[in-house]
Amino acid sequence: MDRLLVMRSFVTVAKVGSFSGAAKVLGSSGSLISRHVADLEKQVGVRLVNRTARSISLTEPGIRYSRFAERILDEIDAEDASIAELHDRPEGTLSVICPKWIGSLDLGDAIAAFSVAYPKIEVRFELGGMSDRTYDFLDAGFDVAFHTRDLRDSSVRLKKIASLPFVLCAAKSYIDGHGALTHPNELASHDCLVHLNDPVWRIGHGHASTLHKIRNIAFLSNSYIAIQKAAVHGRGIALLPQRPAYEELMSGALRVLLPELPVPARSLYAIYGPAQQIPKKVEVFLDFLTGWFSDNPMPAFEI
């Protein structure tokens, strides 16, 4: 028999003074409440209640035990209520994980702004170390993970947060030395700077888009920042996130290639647990980030 269940029955009997009265309070039957008390007496090894034909009374051990049991149950009820309130308040620790390249872009600024706006939420933000299995972040203790793939997994929920623009570009020194790119198929004859997780490039939109598996790799890295530096130094053609490359694009250090065939933006998705009611801290976090990206669009630049 559940120890807490029989303790609650006994405490109610002690308060109202009868099995039938306790049964009404608890929505049970008098016989079941009587059995709960009997089971509790077996567990503690002493008689807790004096039973007569017309009434019951607590023994001396029963009085002591009722005070103890009531204190324990009150603490449990208070803690349950506190945890329930925490679920409904934007407070506590929020653990977030994402690939390194995403965290070094706008997302880092957005999460920093969120932390300022919600000081009662302690943010834990980790970059890298993500498994290919989408649900592993939950097992690792994270509330939210970010991806740029449209994941279809019933074990998690997904929300699109923003679109991340990308750009195909190269330095003037590379273009002068190797010639301008006039068609996506010419990528096969150019030095390309490739991210480890992005070996296939999509060029153009809609029916005009084409996929190109990059084989002529001159520089390979898991960091878009490193790839951007190699591009600025004229090492080859790169497919870069537009935000960190913005200043180089504006200054002319990097030049957009095939402007008539712009590179599709990547969708930024947040994935989180499958619970029917997500914690308030997660809800406000996702809403804040969606609003932040809407309020801070990527500045336009002349090609």
FENTA-V675028 format. One line per field, one symbol per residue. phi: phi as a letter, one per 40 degrees, with the letter a starting at -180 (. if undefined). psi: psi as a letter, one per 20 degrees, with the letter a starting at -180 (. if undefined). A space follows every 50 residues. Layout:
phi = ???
psi = ???
This chain:
phi = .cccccccccccccccgaccccccccgbbccccccdccccccccgbcbbc bbcbabaccccccccccccccccccccccdccccccccbcagcbbbbadd ccccbddccccccccccbccbccbbbbggcccccccccccgccbbbabbc cbaccbbbbccabbcbacaacdcccccbgccbadccdcbbcbbbcdcacb bbbgbfcccbbbccbcccabacbccccccccccgcicbbbccdccdcccc cgcbbcbfccbccccbccbbbaccdcbcddcccccccccccccccbcccc acc
psi = qpghghghgghgghgijqggghgggikaqhhgghhgggghhhgijrphpp prhhrqqqrghggghhgghhgghggghghghghghhhjqmrapopqqrqg hghjbhhggghghghhhmiipopooqprkqqhphihhghjjqhqqqrjqn pnoiirqqppgrpoqrpprrqhhgghhiqqpiqhhihhjqpqopqhjmip ppprqciiqqpoophmohppqjphggggghghjkhapqoqphghjgghhh iihqppqlhimqpqqppoqpqrrjqgoqqhhgghgggghghghhimqpqq qp.
